[in-house]
Amino acid sequence: MGKVFQIVLKNKMQPVRRMIALCQSSQCQHMLKLRYKHGKSPSIQHRLYCTAGEYKYRKSALFAKRQRKVNQENIPVELDIDIEERLKVKGQLLSELSSRNIHDIDIDQLERDYKKLKELEKRELELEEQKQECTKKVAVLFQAKRENVESSDDIEKELKNVVAIGRETKKKIKDLFPEVTSTAERVALTSLNLPNRLHENTPLSEDRVEENFDIDTDKSESLSHIEIGELFDLIKFSNIGNRAFYFKDSLSLLEQALTNYFSERLRDDGYTQLTCPEFFKPLIVEGCGMESDQEVLRLKERPENPSDDYLAGVSIMSFIAYVAKSRINLTNEPMKYFSSGRSYTPERENHSLGLFNATQSTKVNTFSICRDWETCDNLLQTEKNYLWNIYKQFNIPCRIVTISSPSLHRSEEMRVEIQFWAKSLQKYLKISSVSMVTDYISRRLMIRHYKGTLPVYMVHCEALDVTRLIAILMEYGAIQQDTYSFPQLEFLDKYWIHPK
C-alpha cells in the first residue's frame, strides 16, 4: 500500500501554503498535495491509494467518518450497500465489472478489508460488553461496601481490580477505534464505486436491436436542421456558437405542443405531475451514482457559498430529491410521477451538431416506485411498449435497442432506448429511454417501505427529448422552392397550429 509520509520543514515560520510531492512507491505516479496547517508541521497523507494500494480514494457526500461522540447531524445517510451479499457471488461481481469495462476496483482487496472490518467490529463489541460489565460490577461493589463495613477492605481490593480492568478495556477501545474507522472508510468508499447488478437480458458487448419501425420513408441525407432553421428563419443560434439557440414562431409552438401532448397522455395513464427543483446538492448527485463533471453540470464555488451545487434540471435527480431519506407507502403500487421542463448537461466538444448536442434542452421524464424486482422488471416492459406505440405515430424510421453493459450508467441494471433516424447524420439517435434502476439508489439514500426496512425499487424513464425530436422532425419536412412544410402530425392538431 502507498506509504504515508511525514515531512517537517526546517523553518516553520516560512509561509508555506502548499507543496507537491510524489509518492515514493515504485508503482505510483499520483501527485500528492501537502497543505500547511498553522502551528503544526505540514504532513503528506497518501489520499489517493495508488496502484500499490489497489484503492482509489475519494471524498464522499454519502459517507461521514465515524466519530467517537456520535452526532446525528454528521451522518448524511445510513448506507445499505449489501456488500456482503455481493461478495458471496464474487465471480458474478467480477464478471459484471469486466463487462462494464470497470478495472480500477480490486475486489480481492475489498473482500480482505470487509473481512477485517467484521473482525474489528466483533472485537470492539466484545470490549464494549466487557466495559459495561465492569461498570455494573463497580456499582454492585460500591453498594456492597456501604452495606458491609466489616469486609470493606476485601471489597476495596476487588473494586480497585475491577476499575483497573475497566480502564484497561477503555484504553483498548480507544486504541482500536482509529483502525475500525479507517477500515470502515475504505470499505464504504470502495463499495460506493460498485455499479448496479446486470439484468440477465442486458447484452454484454454490443447493443441489441429488438424491433424496427422502418417505414417506406426517404432516409437519404438531407439538409440539417441547422441549415433549415437558418434558411427559413425558424431558429436563431447564438452569435458565439451553437450552444445557445432560440426557437421561433412554429417551432416554439411545436415545443409546447409536444410537451403538452405527452403530459396529457401521462396524466391519463395515472402519473402524478411534479414541478421539481433544478439545483441539487452533492448528496443527491452522488446518491444517483453520478460522480463526474462530465455527467452533471457543476456550478463554480462562490466565497459566500463554498459548497458544491449542481444544475441538472429535469432528470432522475428531480425525483430522487423528492423521495430521499423517506419511507414510502406502496399500498397502491406502483407510484408513478412525471415532470417536464428544462434539462442541462455539461458542455460537449462537438458544437457543430446543433440541437443534437444542446447543453440546454426540454425533456419529459417519468419515475416509478414499486416493491420488488419482478414488478420493476414488468414496469420497464410496460413503459417501453407504451412509448413505442406513441412514437410509431410519427411515421419516421425508428427502433428499440437494448443497450449493452459497457454503455450503461453505474446505477442502471438495464436500459432500453427508442431511437430515430437522423437524416443529416445518417445514423440513429436516442429520443427516449427506460432505465431499470432497481434498489441501487434507494439503498444509498435511505428510500424504504413505509412499513419495514427493505429498499424500494425504481424505474426511470426519459420519455421525451423534445429538443432533439424537433431537430429530427425538421429534417423530414418538405422544401419546395422558398417554402418549408413540416411533416404531417395529425395527432398533434389539438395541441399545435402548424403551418400548412
C-alpha positions in Angstrom: 0.0 0.0 0.0 1.2 3.5 -0.7 3.2 4.8 2.3 2.3 7.7 4.5 5.0 10.3 4.6 5.8 12.9 7.3 7.7 16.0 6.1 8.9 18.6 8.7 10.0 22.0 7.4 13.2 23.4 8.9 11.8 26.9 9.0 8.3 26.5 10.4 7.7 30.3 10.1 8.0 30.1 6.3 4.6 31.0 4.8 4.2 27.6 3.0 0.7 27.0 1.8 1.0 24.0 -0.5 3.7 21.7 -1.7 3.7 19.0 -4.3 5.5 15.7 -3.8 5.5 12.3 -5.5 4.7 9.0 -3.8 7.9 7.0 -3.4 6.2 3.8 -4.3 7.6 2.4 -7.5 4.1 1.6 -8.7 2.6 5.0 -8.0 2.7 8.2 -10.2 -0.1 10.1 -8.3 0.7 13.7 -7.3 0.2 14.4 -3.6 -0.9 17.7 -2.2 0.6 19.0 1.0 -1.4 21.5 2.9 0.3 23.6 5.6 -1.6 23.9 8.9 -0.8 26.8 11.2 1.0 25.8 14.4 1.8 22.3 13.1 4.4 20.7 10.9 2.8 20.0 7.5 2.4 16.4 6.5 1.5 14.4 3.5 -1.1 11.8 3.6 -1.4 9.5 0.6 -5.0 10.5 0.0 -5.2 8.6 -3.3 -4.4 4.9 -2.8 -2.2 4.2 -5.7 -1.8 1.0 -7.8 0.4 -0.3 -5.0 -2.6 0.2 -2.6 -5.1 -1.0 -5.1 -7.7 1.5 -4.0 -8.9 4.8 -5.4 -9.6 7.1 -2.5 -12.2 9.8 -3.0 -14.4 12.0 -0.8 -18.0 11.1 -0.5 -21.1 13.1 0.3 -22.8 9.9 1.3 -20.2 8.8 3.9 -19.2 10.5 7.1 -16.3 9.1 9.0 -17.4 7.7 12.3 -16.8 9.9 15.4 -16.3 8.8 19.0 -19.1 11.1 20.1 -22.0 10.4 17.7 -23.7 13.4 16.2 -26.6 12.5 14.0 -26.1 15.8 12.1 -22.8 14.4 10.8 -24.4 11.3 9.4 -25.8 12.1 5.9 -27.4 8.7 5.3 -27.3 5.2 6.7 -25.7 3.3 3.8 -27.1 -0.1 2.9 -24.9 -1.3 0.0 -25.5 -5.0 0.5 -21.8 -5.6 0.1 -21.9 -8.9 2.0 -24.4 -10.4 -0.5 -22.4 -9.2 -3.5 -19.2 -10.7 -2.2 -21.0 -14.0 -1.8 -21.2 -14.2 -5.6 -17.8 -12.8 -6.1 -17.4 -14.5 -9.5 -20.5 -12.8 -10.8 -19.4 -9.5 -9.5 -16.0 -9.7 -11.2 -17.7 -10.7 -14.5 -20.1 -7.8 -14.3 -17.3 -5.3 -13.6 -15.3 -6.7 -16.5 -18.3 -6.5 -18.9 -18.8 -2.8 -17.9 -15.1 -2.1 -18.5 -14.5 -1.2 -14.9 -11.0 -2.3 -14.0 -10.0 0.1 -11.1 -11.8 -1.7 -8.3 -9.8 -4.5 -6.6 -12.5 -6.9 -5.3 -9.9 -9.2 -3.6 -8.7 -6.2 -1.5 -12.2 -5.2 -0.8 -13.1 -8.7 0.4 -10.0 -8.7 2.7 -10.9 -5.3 4.1 -14.5 -6.3 4.6 -13.5 -9.4 6.5 -11.0 -7.4 8.6 -13.8 -4.9 9.4 -16.1 -7.6 10.6 -13.4 -9.0 12.9 -12.6 -5.5 14.2 -16.3 -4.7 14.9 -16.7 -8.0 16.7 -13.6 -7.3 18.8 -14.9 -3.8 19.5 -18.3 -5.2 20.6 -16.7 -7.6 22.9 -14.7 -4.8 24.5 -17.8 -2.6 24.9 -19.6 -5.5 26.6 -16.6 -6.1 28.9 -16.6 -2.3 29.7 -20.3 -2.4 30.6 -19.8 -5.5 32.7 -17.1 -3.6 34.7 -19.4 -0.7 35.1 -22.1 -2.9 36.6 -19.6 -4.6 38.9 -18.3 -1.3 40.2 -21.9 -0.2 41.1 -22.5 -3.6 42.9 -19.2 -3.3 44.8 -20.0 0.2 45.9 -23.3 -0.9 47.2 -21.8 -3.9 49.0 -19.1 -1.6 50.5 -21.7 0.6 52.1 -23.7 -2.3 53.4 -20.8 -4.4 54.7 -18.4 -2.2 56.6 -16.6 -5.1 58.3 -15.4 -6.6 55.0 -14.8 -3.3 53.3 -11.0 -4.0 52.8 -11.7 -7.0 50.7 -14.3 -5.2 48.7 -12.0 -2.2 48.2 -9.3 -4.5 46.9 -11.7 -6.1 44.4 -13.1 -2.7 43.5 -9.6 -1.4 42.6 -9.0 -4.5 40.4 -12.3 -4.1 38.5 -11.7 -0.3 38.0 -8.2 -1.2 36.6 -9.7 -3.7 34.2 -12.3 -1.2 33.2 -9.6 1.5 32.5 -7.6 -1.0 30.5 -10.6 -2.0 28.5 -11.5 1.6 27.7 -7.9 2.2 26.5 -8.1 -0.8 24.2 -11.4 0.5 22.8 -9.8 3.9 22.2 -6.7 2.3 20.6 -8.9 0.1 18.4 -11.1 2.9 17.2 -8.8 4.5 14.5 -8.3 1.1 12.9 -12.0 0.4 12.8 -12.9 3.8 11.3 -10.2 3.8 8.7 -11.1 0.2 7.6 -14.8 1.1 7.5 -14.0 4.2 5.4 -12.0 2.1 2.8 -14.8 -0.4 2.6 -17.6 2.2 2.3 -15.8 4.4 -0.3 -14.9 1.4 -2.5 -18.3 -0.1 -2.2 -19.9 3.1 -3.3 -17.9 2.8 -6.5 -19.6 -0.5 -7.3 -22.2 -0.4 -10.1 -25.6 -2.0 -10.1 -26.1 -5.6 -10.9 -26.7 -6.6 -14.6 -30.1 -7.8 -15.9 -29.9 -11.2 -17.5 -31.2 -9.7 -20.7 -28.6 -7.0 -20.9 -26.2 -7.7 -23.8 -22.5 -7.9 -22.7 -20.7 -6.5 -25.7 -22.9 -4.9 -28.4 -26.3 -3.2 -28.4 -29.2 -5.4 -29.5 -31.9 -4.1 -31.8 -35.2 -5.5 -30.5 -37.7 -4.1 -33.1 -37.6 -1.9 -36.1 -40.2 0.5 -37.5 -38.6 1.0 -40.9 -41.4 2.5 -43.0 -41.1 3.5 -46.6 -39.6 6.9 -46.0 -36.7 8.5 -47.7 -33.7 8.0 -45.4 -31.2 9.7 -47.7 -29.1 12.6 -46.5 -30.9 15.9 -46.3 -30.3 19.5 -45.2 -29.5 19.6 -41.5 -31.9 21.2 -39.0 -29.3 23.9 -38.6 -29.4 24.8 -42.3 -33.2 24.5 -42.4 -33.6 26.7 -39.3 -31.4 29.4 -40.7 -32.8 29.2 -44.2 -36.4 29.6 -43.2 -35.8 31.8 -40.1 -37.1 29.1 -37.6 -34.1 29.0 -35.3 -31.6 31.7 -34.2 -28.4 30.3 -32.9 -26.2 32.4 -30.6 -23.6 34.6 -32.3 -20.9 33.0 -30.1 -21.7 29.4 -31.2 -24.4 26.7 -31.5 -24.7 26.1 -27.7 -27.5 28.7 -27.3 -30.5 28.8 -29.5 -33.9 30.3 -29.8 -37.0 28.7 -31.3 -39.2 31.0 -33.4 -42.9 31.0 -34.2 -43.9 27.5 -35.3 -41.0 25.7 -33.6 -41.8 27.4 -30.3 -45.4 26.3 -30.6 -44.3 22.8 -31.6 -42.1 22.5 -28.4 -45.1 23.4 -26.3 -47.4 21.0 -28.3 -45.1 18.0 -27.9 -44.7 18.7 -24.1 -48.5 19.1 -23.6 -49.3 16.0 -25.7 -47.0 13.8 -23.7 -48.1 15.4 -20.4 -51.7 14.7 -21.1 -51.1 11.1 -22.1 -49.2 10.5 -18.9 -51.8 12.1 -16.7 -54.5 10.0 -18.4 -52.3 6.9 -17.6 -52.2 7.7 -13.9 -49.0 9.6 -13.5 -48.8 12.5 -11.0 -47.2 15.6 -12.3 -44.5 17.3 -10.3 -42.7 20.6 -10.6 -39.2 19.9 -9.4 -36.1 21.9 -8.4 -33.3 22.3 -10.9 -30.4 22.6 -8.5 -29.1 19.7 -6.4 -26.6 19.0 -3.6 -23.8 16.5 -3.8 -25.7 14.1 -1.6 -28.4 13.6 -4.3 -25.9 13.7 -7.2 -23.7 11.0 -5.7 -26.7 9.0 -4.4 -27.8 8.7 -8.1 -24.3 7.3 -9.0 -23.1 10.5 -10.6 -19.5 11.5 -9.8 -18.0 13.1 -12.9 -18.4 16.7 -14.0 -19.0 15.3 -17.5 -22.3 13.8 -16.2 -23.6 16.7 -14.2 -23.1 20.5 -14.6 -21.4 21.8 -11.5 -21.6 25.4 -10.7 -18.5 27.3 -9.7 -17.9 27.8 -6.0 -18.6 31.2 -4.6 -16.9 32.7 -1.5 -20.3 33.2 0.2 -21.3 29.6 -0.6 -18.3 27.2 -0.7 -20.4 24.0 -1.0 -20.9 22.5 -4.4 -24.2 23.0 -6.3 -25.2 21.1 -9.4 -27.5 22.2 -12.1 -29.4 19.3 -13.9 -33.0 20.4 -14.4 -35.4 17.6 -15.2 -33.6 14.4 -14.6 -33.7 11.3 -12.3 -32.3 13.6 -9.6 -35.5 15.6 -9.7 -37.5 12.7 -8.4 -34.8 11.3 -6.1 -34.6 14.6 -4.2 -38.3 14.3 -3.7 -38.2 10.9 -2.1 -34.7 10.8 -0.5 -34.5 9.7 3.2 -38.1 8.8 3.4 -40.5 5.9 3.9 -43.0 5.3 1.1 -46.4 3.8 1.4 -46.7 1.4 -1.5 -50.1 0.0 -0.7 -51.4 1.1 -4.1 -48.3 0.4 -6.0 -46.6 1.4 -8.2 -46.3 5.1 -7.5 -45.8 7.0 -10.8 -44.7 10.6 -11.3 -43.6 12.7 -14.3 -42.1 16.1 -14.8 -41.4 18.4 -17.8 -39.1 21.3 -18.2 -35.5 22.3 -18.9 -32.7 19.9 -18.7 -29.0 20.8 -18.5 -25.9 18.8 -19.4 -22.2 19.7 -19.3 -20.7 21.3 -22.4 -19.6 18.9 -25.2 -16.7 19.4 -27.5 -18.7 19.0 -30.8 -21.0 22.0 -31.1 -21.5 21.5 -34.9 -24.3 19.1 -34.2 -26.6 21.9 -33.2 -29.7 20.8 -31.3 -28.5 17.2 -31.2 -25.8 18.2 -28.7 -27.6 21.1 -27.0 -26.5 21.8 -23.4 -30.0 23.0 -22.6 -33.0 21.1 -23.8 -36.6 20.5 -22.9 -37.5 17.0 -21.6 -40.3 15.0 -20.2 -39.2 12.4 -17.6 -41.1 9.8 -15.6 -40.3 7.9 -12.4 -42.0 4.8 -10.9 -41.5 3.2 -7.5 -42.5 -0.4 -6.6 -42.0 -3.0 -4.0 -39.9 -5.8 -5.7 -37.7 -6.7 -8.6 -40.4 -8.6 -10.5 -42.7 -5.6 -10.5 -39.8 -3.4 -11.5 -39.0 -5.6 -14.5 -42.6 -5.6 -15.6 -42.7 -1.8 -15.3 -39.8 -1.5 -17.7 -41.5 -3.6 -20.3 -44.8 -1.8 -19.9 -43.4 1.7 -20.2 -41.3 0.6 -23.2 -44.3 -0.7 -25.1 -46.4 2.4 -24.1 -43.8 4.8 -25.5 -43.2 2.6 -28.6 -46.9 2.9 -29.6 -46.7 6.7 -29.2 -43.6 7.1 -31.3 -44.8 4.9 -34.2 -47.4 7.6 -34.8 -44.7 10.0 -36.1 -44.1 7.8 -39.2 -40.4 8.2 -39.0 -37.9 5.3 -39.1 -37.2 4.3 -35.5 -36.2 1.2 -33.5 -36.0 -0.2 -30.0 -32.5 -1.0 -28.8 -31.3 -2.8 -25.6 -28.1 -1.1 -24.5 -25.0 -3.2 -23.8 -23.3 -3.2 -20.4 -20.3 -1.1 -21.3 -22.6 1.8 -22.1 -24.8 1.6 -19.0 -24.7 4.1 -16.3 -23.5 2.7 -13.0 -27.0 2.9 -11.5 -28.7 1.0 -14.3 -29.3 -2.7 -14.4 -30.8 -2.4 -17.8 -31.7 0.3 -20.3 -33.9 0.3 -23.4 -33.8 3.1 -25.9 -36.1 4.3 -28.6 -34.0 5.8 -31.4 -35.0 7.9 -34.5 -33.1 8.0 -37.8 -31.4 11.4 -38.2 -31.1 12.1 -41.9 -28.4 14.7 -41.8 -26.1 12.4 -39.6 -27.2 9.2 -41.3 -27.5 7.4 -38.0 -30.0 6.7 -35.2 -30.2 9.0 -32.2 -31.8 8.4 -28.8 -35.2 10.1 -28.3 -36.4 8.2 -25.3 -35.1 5.6 -22.8 -36.4 3.5 -20.0 -33.9 2.5 -17.2 -34.3 -0.2 -14.6 -32.5 1.2 -11.6 -33.9 -1.4 -9.1 -32.8 -0.7 -5.5 -29.4 0.8 -6.3 -30.3 4.4 -5.4 -32.8 3.6 -2.6 -30.1 1.7 -0.7 -27.7 4.7 -0.9 -30.3 7.3 0.1 -32.5 5.6 2.7 -35.6 5.3 0.5 -37.6 2.5 2.1 -41.0 0.9 2.5 -43.4 2.7 4.8 -43.6 -0.4 6.9 -40.3 -2.2 7.1 -36.7 -1.6 6.3 -36.4 -3.0 2.8 -35.4 -0.6 0.0 -37.9 0.2 -2.8 -37.3 -0.5 -6.5 -37.3 2.2 -9.2 -37.7 2.7 -13.0 -36.6 6.0 -14.5 -37.8 7.0 -18.0 -36.6 9.8 -20.2 -40.0 9.8 -22.0 -39.2 12.5 -24.5 -36.2 14.7 -25.5 -38.3 17.5 -27.1 -35.4 19.5 -28.5 -33.8 16.5 -30.2 -37.1 15.3 -31.6 -37.8 18.7 -33.1 -34.4 18.7 -34.8 -35.1 15.3 -36.4 -38.7 16.2 -37.4 -37.4 19.3 -39.2 -35.2 17.2 -41.4 -38.2 15.2 -42.6 -40.1 18.3 -43.7 -40.7 19.2 -47.3 -38.9 22.0 -49.1 -40.5 23.4 -52.2 -38.9 26.5 -53.7 -39.0 29.1 -50.9 -41.4 27.3 -48.6 -41.0 24.7 -45.9 -43.6 22.3 -44.7 -43.5 20.2 -41.5 -44.3 16.5 -41.6 -48.0 15.8 -41.0 -48.6 15.1 -37.3 -52.4 14.8 -37.2 -52.4 13.5 -33.6 -50.9 16.9 -32.5 -53.5 19.0 -34.2 -55.3 19.5 -30.9 -52.1 21.0 -29.4 -50.3 22.6 -32.3 -51.4 25.0 -35.0 -48.7 24.3 -37.5 -48.1 26.0 -40.9 -49.8 24.4 -43.9 
